[in-house]
Amino acid sequence: MLLFRCQPKLVPLRVLCRFYAIMGKLQSKFKYSTYKYSRPDGITEERSHSRASQEYSPAHVGTVSVIAALNSELCVSGGTDKTVVAYNWKTGNVVKRFRGHEREITKHTVATSLFSPEQVACIPKSNQFFSASRDRMVMMWDLHDSSQPRQQLCGHAMVVTGLAVSPDSSQLCTGSRDNTLLLWDVGTGQCVARASVSRNLVTHLCWVPREPYILQTSEDKAIRLWDSRGMQVAHVFPAKQHIQTYCDVSEDGHRCISCSSGFGGDGCEATLWDLRQTRSRLCEYQGHFQTVASCVFLPRGLALMPTIATSAHDSKVKIWNQDTGACLSTLSLDGSGPLTSLAVGDTISLLCASFNRGIHLLRVNHGRGLELQEVASF
């Protein structure tokens, strides 16, 4: 028997190094998502897909605690680097950095906090926005002005944990762990009203569109509706079993959602309420395994049915059928740690802030139902 030996062709070392470097970079960018797929026979399956994402220049050094959309191209965010950043998430560029806070714009460590105490709130249809930090200050910024704050609002005795701008942009409501809510005149920067409720450690504020009412969540597990005309509590929703970490109101002002702290699937849900008939909850969205830190109503054009999105400390973002509570899509942002904040970018885009890996740009793929994909990070 004859044996033939072939001399292997040597590959230059520089070619091998380049090949492995490219493969390593691509591998680090693959993210996995799951979504619900309805088969022709009516059976619903959950499928997984991997997608490569673009890495833009980082917006912050360290943890990003909060993010909000300024318009259809720009977002503003705050983090442990004590800065507020305006970022163009469509081009991947930092537009401006704002410095003025003396303490970090971040959340506590996971072991000691269940929510993000600092906030960013944008004035609708303008280039102005507010931020709050552990320094107990609220600052007003202008995108086209200097990097110094236009206003500095000081009135709370503890960290400010909620910001909400009125629909006509004339007033700002702030909430704090000092159990108080303050109402400010945006034009003058003067505090015009104050209210306090015992043990009302505010976690988030949201102004109801076209109404004088402010929705508020608290560490005492309550969800309160305030009338800004006299800073009186207009309604308290039925108490939940866990701390309420965040709230949002639908565009028509008829419904609101809140989300809960929790661990191991106990709690860890979002709840839908009717602002017109406030006696009981309409629906619950259960499927996260750690604290749900953010919940938002999604634009009506995104799907055929009304939907909401949630992000949690289990590193997952979920899209839900608002009416049935069914989970339509799940994206796991592995390695990102707790997801701290969620914002709607446009009709198909979400912005998600994370503890370990900055900000994630997510898109909804209508070609695969409502599959959620990560397309970029910064």
C-alpha positions as CSV (number, residue, x, y, z in Angstrom):
1,M,0.0,0.0,0.0
2,L,1.3,3.4,-1.0
3,L,1.1,6.3,1.4
4,F,1.0,9.8,0.0
5,R,2.0,12.7,2.2
6,C,0.9,16.2,1.3
7,Q,3.0,19.0,2.5
8,P,0.6,21.5,4.3
9,K,0.6,25.0,2.9
10,L,1.9,27.5,5.5
11,V,-0.3,30.5,6.2
12,P,1.5,33.7,7.1
13,L,1.3,34.6,10.8
14,R,-0.1,38.1,10.1
15,V,-3.0,36.6,8.2
16,L,-3.8,34.2,11.1
17,C,-3.7,37.0,13.6
18,R,-6.0,39.2,11.5
19,F,-8.4,36.2,11.0
20,Y,-8.7,35.5,14.8
21,A,-8.9,39.1,15.7
22,I,-11.9,39.6,13.3
23,M,-13.6,36.4,14.5
24,G,-13.1,37.4,18.2
25,K,-14.6,40.9,17.5
26,L,-17.6,39.4,15.7
27,Q,-18.2,36.8,18.3
28,S,-18.3,39.5,21.0
29,K,-21.0,41.3,19.2
30,F,-23.5,38.4,18.8
31,K,-26.6,38.9,20.9
32,Y,-29.4,36.4,21.4
33,S,-33.1,37.2,21.3
34,T,-36.2,35.1,21.7
35,Y,-39.6,35.8,20.3
36,K,-43.0,34.1,20.0
37,Y,-43.9,32.5,16.6
38,S,-47.4,31.3,15.8
39,R,-47.4,28.2,13.7
40,P,-50.2,27.6,11.1
41,D,-51.7,25.0,13.4
42,G,-52.1,27.6,16.2
43,I,-49.3,26.4,18.4
44,T,-47.0,29.2,19.8
45,E,-43.3,28.5,19.8
46,E,-40.4,30.5,21.3
47,R,-37.4,30.9,18.9
48,S,-33.9,32.3,19.3
49,H,-31.8,34.3,16.9
50,S,-28.3,35.8,17.1
51,R,-27.6,39.2,15.6
52,A,-24.4,41.3,15.3
53,S,-24.5,44.8,16.7
54,Q,-22.5,48.0,16.0
55,E,-20.3,49.4,18.8
56,Y,-20.3,53.2,18.9
57,S,-18.2,55.5,21.0
58,P,-19.3,55.2,24.6
59,A,-21.6,57.9,26.0
60,H,-20.3,57.5,29.6
61,V,-17.5,56.0,31.6
62,G,-19.1,53.6,34.0
63,T,-22.7,52.8,34.8
64,V,-25.5,54.6,32.9
65,S,-28.4,55.1,35.4
66,V,-31.1,56.9,33.3
67,I,-31.9,57.7,29.7
68,A,-34.6,59.7,28.0
69,A,-35.4,60.6,24.3
70,L,-35.0,64.3,23.5
71,N,-36.3,63.9,19.9
72,S,-36.3,61.2,17.1
73,E,-32.5,61.4,16.9
74,L,-31.1,62.5,20.2
75,C,-31.2,61.1,23.7
76,V,-29.9,62.4,27.0
77,S,-28.5,60.2,29.7
78,G,-26.7,60.4,33.1
79,G,-24.2,58.1,34.8
80,T,-21.6,57.5,37.4
81,D,-19.2,59.9,35.7
82,K,-21.3,62.8,37.0
83,T,-22.1,64.0,33.5
84,V,-25.3,64.4,31.5
85,V,-24.7,63.5,27.8
86,A,-26.7,64.4,24.7
87,Y,-26.1,61.6,22.1
88,N,-27.1,61.1,18.5
89,W,-28.1,57.5,18.5
90,K,-28.6,57.4,14.8
91,T,-25.0,58.4,13.9
92,G,-23.2,57.2,17.1
93,N,-21.8,60.6,18.1
94,V,-21.7,62.5,21.4
95,V,-23.4,65.9,20.7
96,K,-22.6,67.6,24.0
97,R,-21.5,66.8,27.6
98,F,-23.0,68.8,30.5
99,R,-21.1,69.1,33.8
100,G,-22.4,70.7,37.0
101,H,-23.5,68.0,39.4
102,E,-21.2,67.3,42.3
103,R,-22.3,63.7,42.8
104,E,-22.7,60.8,40.4
105,I,-25.9,60.5,38.3
106,T,-26.3,56.8,39.0
107,K,-28.1,54.2,41.1
108,H,-26.9,52.6,44.3
109,T,-25.1,49.3,44.1
110,V,-27.5,46.4,43.4
111,A,-27.2,45.2,47.0
112,T,-28.5,48.3,48.5
113,S,-31.0,49.7,46.0
114,L,-33.8,48.5,43.8
115,F,-34.3,51.5,41.6
116,S,-32.5,54.4,39.9
117,P,-32.8,57.5,42.2
118,E,-31.6,60.0,39.6
119,Q,-33.7,61.2,36.8
120,V,-33.7,63.1,33.4
121,A,-36.8,64.8,32.1
122,C,-37.1,66.5,28.8
123,I,-39.3,69.6,28.0
124,P,-41.6,68.5,25.0
125,K,-40.7,69.9,21.6
126,S,-37.7,71.9,22.9
127,N,-34.0,71.5,23.4
128,Q,-34.2,71.9,27.2
129,F,-34.2,69.2,29.8
130,F,-33.7,68.6,33.6
131,S,-31.4,66.3,35.5
132,A,-31.1,65.3,39.2
133,S,-28.3,63.8,41.2
134,R,-27.3,62.6,44.6
135,D,-26.2,66.2,45.3
136,R,-30.0,66.9,45.8
137,M,-29.9,69.5,43.0
138,V,-32.1,69.7,40.0
139,M,-30.5,71.4,37.0
140,M,-32.0,72.7,33.8
141,W,-29.9,72.4,30.6
142,D,-30.2,73.7,27.0
143,L,-28.7,71.8,24.1
144,H,-27.8,74.9,22.2
145,D,-26.6,76.9,25.2
146,S,-23.3,76.6,27.2
147,S,-22.4,73.5,29.0
148,Q,-23.4,75.2,32.3
149,P,-26.9,74.8,33.7
150,R,-29.4,77.5,33.0
151,Q,-31.1,76.9,36.3
152,Q,-30.2,75.2,39.6
153,L,-33.2,74.2,41.7
154,C,-32.5,73.5,45.4
155,G,-35.3,72.5,47.8
156,H,-35.1,68.9,48.7
157,A,-33.4,67.6,51.8
158,M,-32.5,64.2,50.3
159,V,-31.7,62.8,46.8
160,V,-34.2,63.8,44.1
161,T,-35.8,60.6,42.7
162,G,-38.5,61.9,40.4
163,L,-38.9,64.6,37.7
164,A,-41.9,65.3,35.6
165,V,-42.6,68.3,33.2
166,S,-46.2,69.5,32.7
167,P,-47.8,69.0,29.2
168,D,-47.6,72.8,28.6
169,S,-44.0,72.9,29.8
170,S,-44.7,75.6,32.3
171,Q,-44.2,73.5,35.5
172,L,-41.8,70.9,36.8
173,C,-42.7,68.5,39.6
174,T,-39.9,66.9,41.6
175,G,-40.0,64.1,44.2
176,S,-37.5,62.9,46.7
177,R,-36.7,60.4,49.4
178,D,-37.5,63.1,51.9
179,N,-41.2,62.2,51.3
180,T,-42.0,65.5,49.6
181,L,-43.1,66.7,46.2
182,L,-42.2,70.2,45.0
183,L,-43.9,72.1,42.2
184,W,-41.7,74.6,40.3
185,D,-42.3,77.4,37.8
186,V,-40.1,76.6,34.8
187,G,-39.8,80.2,33.7
188,T,-38.7,81.7,37.0
189,G,-37.2,78.7,38.7
190,Q,-39.3,79.4,41.9
191,C,-40.9,76.7,44.0
192,V,-44.7,77.4,44.0
193,A,-46.1,74.5,46.0
194,R,-45.0,71.8,48.4
195,A,-46.6,68.5,49.6
196,S,-45.5,65.8,51.9
197,V,-46.8,62.3,52.8
198,S,-45.3,60.2,55.6
199,R,-43.2,57.3,54.3
200,N,-43.7,58.4,50.7
201,L,-40.2,57.7,49.4
202,V,-40.7,58.7,45.7
203,T,-39.3,56.4,43.1
204,H,-40.7,58.0,39.9
205,L,-43.0,60.7,38.6
206,C,-45.0,61.0,35.4
207,W,-47.3,63.8,34.2
208,V,-50.6,62.7,32.7
209,P,-51.0,64.2,29.1
210,R,-53.4,67.1,28.8
211,E,-54.3,66.8,32.5
212,P,-53.3,68.5,35.7
213,Y,-52.5,65.2,37.3
214,I,-49.2,63.6,38.2
215,L,-48.6,59.9,38.7
216,Q,-46.2,58.8,41.4
217,T,-44.7,55.5,42.6
218,S,-43.1,55.0,46.0
219,E,-41.1,52.6,48.2
220,D,-44.2,52.3,50.4
221,K,-45.6,50.1,47.6
222,A,-48.3,52.8,46.8
223,I,-49.1,54.4,43.5
224,R,-50.6,57.9,43.9
225,L,-52.3,60.3,41.6
226,W,-51.7,64.0,42.5
227,D,-53.7,67.0,41.5
228,S,-51.1,69.7,40.7
229,R,-53.7,72.5,41.2
230,G,-53.5,72.1,44.9
231,M,-50.8,69.5,45.3
232,Q,-53.3,67.1,46.9
233,V,-53.6,63.3,46.5
234,A,-56.5,62.7,44.2
235,H,-56.4,58.9,44.3
236,V,-54.3,56.0,45.7
237,F,-54.4,52.8,43.8
238,P,-54.7,49.4,45.6
239,A,-51.4,48.6,47.3
240,K,-49.1,46.2,45.7
241,Q,-46.9,43.6,47.5
242,H,-43.6,45.1,46.5
243,I,-41.9,48.4,46.0
244,Q,-43.1,50.2,42.9
245,T,-40.1,51.3,41.0
246,Y,-41.3,53.2,37.9
247,C,-44.5,54.4,36.1
248,D,-45.6,55.5,32.7
249,V,-48.8,57.0,31.2
250,S,-50.3,56.2,27.8
251,E,-50.4,58.9,25.1
252,D,-54.1,59.3,25.4
253,G,-53.9,59.6,29.2
254,H,-56.4,56.8,29.9
255,R,-54.1,54.1,31.2
256,C,-50.9,53.8,33.2
257,I,-48.4,51.1,34.1
258,S,-46.2,50.6,37.1
259,C,-43.5,48.0,37.8
260,S,-42.3,46.2,40.9
261,S,-39.2,45.1,42.7
262,G,-38.7,41.5,43.5
263,F,-36.4,38.5,43.2
264,G,-36.6,35.0,41.8
265,G,-39.9,35.7,40.1
266,D,-41.6,36.9,43.2
267,G,-42.9,40.4,42.4
268,C,-40.9,41.4,39.3
269,E,-44.0,42.3,37.4
270,A,-45.6,45.3,35.6
271,T,-49.2,46.2,36.2
272,L,-51.7,48.0,34.0
273,W,-54.2,50.4,35.5
274,D,-57.2,52.5,34.2
275,L,-57.0,56.1,35.2
276,R,-60.7,56.6,34.6
277,Q,-61.9,53.5,36.7
278,T,-59.2,53.1,39.3
279,R,-60.6,50.4,41.5
280,S,-58.6,47.4,40.3
281,R,-55.8,46.5,37.9
282,L,-56.5,45.6,34.3
283,C,-53.6,43.3,33.6
284,E,-50.3,42.0,35.0
285,Y,-47.2,41.1,33.0
286,Q,-45.2,38.4,34.7
287,G,-42.0,36.8,33.4
288,H,-39.0,38.6,34.7
289,F,-37.0,37.0,37.5
290,Q,-35.6,40.1,39.2
291,T,-36.7,43.7,39.8
292,V,-38.4,45.4,36.9
293,A,-36.7,48.8,36.7
294,S,-38.6,50.4,33.8
295,C,-41.8,50.1,31.9
296,V,-43.0,52.1,28.9
297,F,-46.0,52.2,26.5
298,L,-44.9,51.6,22.9
299,P,-46.1,53.6,19.9
300,R,-49.3,52.4,18.3
301,G,-47.6,52.0,14.9
302,L,-45.1,49.5,16.2
303,A,-47.6,46.6,16.2
304,L,-51.2,45.7,15.3
305,M,-52.1,45.4,19.0
306,P,-51.3,47.8,21.9
307,T,-47.9,46.9,23.4
308,I,-45.7,47.8,26.3
309,A,-42.0,47.1,27.0
310,T,-40.2,46.4,30.3
311,S,-36.5,46.1,31.3
312,A,-35.3,44.5,34.5
313,H,-32.3,43.6,36.6
314,D,-32.3,40.1,35.0
315,S,-30.7,41.7,31.9
316,K,-33.8,41.1,29.8
317,V,-36.1,43.4,27.8
318,K,-39.6,42.2,27.0
319,I,-42.4,43.3,24.8
320,W,-45.9,42.4,26.0
321,N,-49.4,42.4,24.5
322,Q,-51.0,45.2,26.6
323,D,-54.5,43.6,26.6
324,T,-53.7,39.9,27.2
325,G,-50.4,40.1,29.1
326,A,-48.8,37.7,26.7
327,C,-45.0,38.1,26.2
328,L,-44.4,38.7,22.5
329,S,-40.6,39.0,22.5
330,T,-37.6,38.7,24.9
331,L,-34.1,40.0,24.4
332,S,-31.3,38.9,26.7
333,L,-28.5,41.5,27.0
334,D,-26.0,39.1,28.6
335,G,-23.1,40.7,30.4
336,S,-24.9,44.0,30.8
337,G,-25.9,43.5,34.4
338,P,-29.0,45.1,35.7
339,L,-30.9,47.2,33.1
340,T,-31.6,50.5,34.7
341,S,-33.7,52.6,32.3
342,L,-35.8,52.3,29.1
343,A,-36.9,55.0,26.6
344,V,-38.7,55.0,23.3
345,G,-36.5,56.3,20.5
346,D,-38.9,56.2,17.5
347,T,-41.7,53.9,16.2
348,I,-39.3,50.9,15.9
349,S,-36.5,51.8,18.3
350,L,-35.9,51.5,22.1
351,L,-33.0,52.8,24.1
352,C,-31.9,50.8,27.1
353,A,-29.4,51.9,29.8
354,S,-27.4,49.2,31.6
355,F,-25.2,48.8,34.7
356,N,-22.2,47.3,33.0
357,R,-22.3,48.0,29.2
358,G,-23.6,51.5,28.6
359,I,-26.6,52.1,26.4
360,H,-28.1,49.7,24.0
361,L,-30.0,50.6,20.8
362,L,-32.8,48.0,20.2
363,R,-35.0,47.6,17.1
364,V,-38.2,45.7,16.5
365,N,-38.0,43.4,13.4
366,H,-41.5,43.1,11.9
367,G,-40.3,40.5,9.5
368,R,-40.2,38.0,12.3
369,G,-43.3,39.0,14.2
370,L,-42.1,41.4,16.9
371,E,-38.5,40.1,17.3
372,L,-36.4,42.4,19.4
373,Q,-32.8,42.9,18.3
374,E,-29.8,44.8,19.6
375,V,-28.3,46.9,16.7
376,A,-25.8,49.1,18.5
377,S,-24.3,49.9,21.9
378,F,-22.7,53.1,23.1
